[in-house]
Amino acid sequence: MAQSGQGTAAAERIREGIAAMQATGARRVESIVLGLLAEALATTGAVTKAIEMLAEALAAAKACGADWADAELHRLRGELLQGQSLPDWAEIERAFRTSLAVAHEQRTRGFELPAAISLARLLSNLERRDEARDVLAPLYGWFTEGFDTPDLKEAKALLDELNT
C-alpha cells in the first residue's frame, strides 16, 4: 500500500497489526514490522517520525533478543537520513557500515548485499569510487546464482558504473 502511494492507509494498517501482535504477546517480528511502519511513514513525508520509529524498532529487537532484522533496520535508517534537509553524511555512512557489519556477523547475505549497495552508492556519491567498489565487488563476487534478482541486478549496475 505504501509503495503504491497509500502511505497513510498503510501506516494505519500496520499500527493495527502491531497492536494485535502486542495484545497476543508476539514480539519476535515486532522490530521488522516497526521497520515497515517507518517505511510507510517516510512515504507520507514523515521522515523524522520514521527515523524515530526505527530507533523504537531497534530497541524492541534488543528487548526481546530478536535482532535478526537489525541489519535491515540500520540500512533503512541510513536511507532515511539521506532524505533530511541537512544530511549528516558521516552519520549516514555509520548507519550503512553498521548494517553491513551486523549482516556480515550474522551471515545474512540477503541483508548484507543491500547494505553493501547502499554504502557503495553513498561512497560513490561522495567521490570515493574506489572504496565503493572495494565494498561491493567482493560481496557481489560471492554469489553464484540469482543474478536476475533485483538486488543483484542493482549491484551489477552499480559496479558497472563504478568501473567506468
Phi and psi in degrees as a GROMACS rama.xvg file:
@    title "Ramachandran Plot"
@    xaxis  label "Phi"
@    yaxis  label "Psi"
@TYPE xy
-63.6463  -40.5614  ALA-2
-72.0684  -16.26  GLN-3
-100.625  17.1661  SER-4
92.069  6.52968  GLY-5
-109.497  51.6408  GLN-6
-59.9958  -41.3914  GLY-7
-65.1829  -45.2562  THR-8
-64.8825  -39.6821  ALA-9
-62.7822  -44.0853  ALA-10
-61.046  -40.519  ALA-11
-64.7643  -44.0493  GLU-12
-63.3916  -40.304  ARG-13
-66.1968  -41.3568  ILE-14
-59.7072  -40.2912  ARG-15
-62.2041  -42.5419  GLU-16
-63.92  -40.4782  GLY-17
-63.2444  -43.1603  ILE-18
-61.1447  -41.453  ALA-19
-65.587  -42.2092  ALA-20
-61.6801  -46.0563  MET-21
-64.2293  -34.9664  GLN-22
-65.5949  -30.6246  ALA-23
-92.7782  -8.39203  THR-24
86.2274  5.6635  GLY-25
-72.9309  113.497  ALA-26
-119.039  -17.0032  ARG-27
-62.9828  -28.1295  ARG-28
-109.103  5.5799  VAL-29
-58.3492  -40.8298  GLU-30
-63.0194  -43.3165  SER-31
-71.1368  -33.2354  ILE-32
-67.9058  -38.2375  VAL-33
-64.4646  -34.6383  LEU-34
-63.1518  -40.3948  GLY-35
-64.4651  -38.3774  LEU-36
-62.8862  -41.118  LEU-37
-60.0547  -43.1672  ALA-38
-61.9634  -43.1209  GLU-39
-63.5441  -43.145  ALA-40
-62.0055  -39.7095  LEU-41
-61.6594  -35.1115  ALA-42
-68.4472  -18.1396  THR-43
-92.0663  -0.976628  THR-44
94.4546  -1.09225  GLY-45
-87.6755  61.4313  ALA-46
-66.2771  -42.0385  VAL-47
-61.3287  -44.6479  THR-48
-63.6713  -37.2296  LYS-49
-64.0098  -41.3935  ALA-50
-65.4572  -39.6001  ILE-51
-61.9307  -38.5574  GLU-52
-64.4858  -35.8062  MET-53
-66.847  -36.8006  LEU-54
-62.7563  -40.1058  ALA-55
-64.8758  -38.9323  GLU-56
-63.4248  -44.5216  ALA-57
-65.4494  -37.8622  LEU-58
-65.7502  -40.4076  ALA-59
-63.2753  -40.2717  ALA-60
-63.0687  -43.2768  ALA-61
-65.4631  -40.8745  LYS-62
-62.1979  -35.6527  ALA-63
-108.229  3.22559  CYS-64
74.5837  16.5108  GLY-65
-103.834  77.6774  ALA-66
-94.8613  15.3629  ASP-67
-63.4751  -21.9567  TRP-68
-107.201  8.16997  ALA-69
-57.7564  -39.6254  ASP-70
-59.0205  -45.3837  ALA-71
-67.9904  -35.7215  GLU-72
-66.4099  -41.2232  LEU-73
-66.2383  -39.3205  HIS-74
-63.5507  -45.7485  ARG-75
-61.8764  -37.9452  LEU-76
-59.6695  -45.6208  ARG-77
-59.8922  -42.9391  GLY-78
-61.4637  -43.712  GLU-79
-70.4041  -35.8656  LEU-80
-60.8229  -29.8568  LEU-81
-66.4009  -22.3688  GLN-82
-85.637  -0.729453  GLY-83
-75.2076  157.317  GLN-84
-63.7445  -34.5427  SER-85
-125.324  80.6368  LEU-86
-63.0273  138.489  PRO-87
-94.6703  95.9051  ASP-88
-60.9018  -34.6706  TRP-89
-66.1717  -40.6747  ALA-90
-67.6079  -38.0858  GLU-91
-64.4472  -44.5913  ILE-92
-62.0201  -41.1468  GLU-93
-60.3085  -41.8691  ARG-94
-61.3888  -45.0419  ALA-95
-67.3208  -40.5753  PHE-96
-66.7585  -37.0509  ARG-97
-63.7262  -44.8075  THR-98
-56.7846  -48.2215  SER-99
-63.0131  -43.2517  LEU-100
-65.2428  -43.378  ALA-101
-63.8678  -46.2623  VAL-102
-62.3868  -40.6367  ALA-103
-65.0378  -45.1607  HIS-104
-61.4415  -39.1411  GLU-105
-84.16  -5.46187  GLN-106
57.9362  45.0056  ARG-107
-110.344  87.8182  THR-108
-61.0455  -28.486  ARG-109
-64.6774  -25.9583  GLY-110
-97.5131  -27.3398  PHE-111
-68.4901  -41.2512  GLU-112
-63.9196  -49.2113  LEU-113
-59.8993  -35.9439  PRO-114
-63.3276  -44.2653  ALA-115
-64.7679  -39.1611  ALA-116
-62.9842  -47.0997  ILE-117
-62.0042  -44.787  SER-118
-65.3669  -44.3522  LEU-119
-62.9043  -40.4585  ALA-120
-64.1342  -43.3684  ARG-121
-60.5987  -49.3398  LEU-122
-60.1987  -40.3158  LEU-123
-61.7096  -44.5388  SER-124
-64.7456  -25.5082  ASN-125
-90.9885  13.9608  LEU-126
64.2618  33.5477  GLU-127
-117.575  57.4585  ARG-128
-63.6201  -40.8514  ARG-129
-62.9543  -43.5117  ASP-130
-63.7184  -40.0201  GLU-131
-60.2091  -46.5005  ALA-132
-62.6797  -40.7196  ARG-133
-64.5682  -28.5888  ASP-134
-75.1239  -45.0698  VAL-135
-88.3672  -40.1652  LEU-136
-58.1143  -46.5216  ALA-137
-62.6767  -38.0836  PRO-138
-69.2845  -43.7997  LEU-139
-59.7914  -40.0388  TYR-140
-65.5247  -18.4207  GLY-141
-69.4152  -30.479  TRP-142
-77.082  141.447  PHE-143
-119.707  -5.52117  THR-144
-155.509  173.441  GLU-145
82.041  21.338  GLY-146
-68.968  -5.95055  PHE-147
-95.9472  5.15871  ASP-148
-79.6811  152.618  THR-149
-56.6088  -43.6072  PRO-150
-63.5733  -44.386  ASP-151
-70.3243  -33.8211  LEU-152
-63.6033  -43.4567  LYS-153
-64.8228  -42.2537  GLU-154
-61.183  -44.3011  ALA-155
-62.6983  -45.2151  LYS-156
-61.6823  -40.7805  ALA-157
-67.8821  -41.7835  LEU-158
-62.807  -41.4337  LEU-159
-59.7312  -41.6631  ASP-160
-63.5634  -41.5498  GLU-161
-70.3992  -24.5668  LEU-162
-87.8572  -0.316163  ASN-163
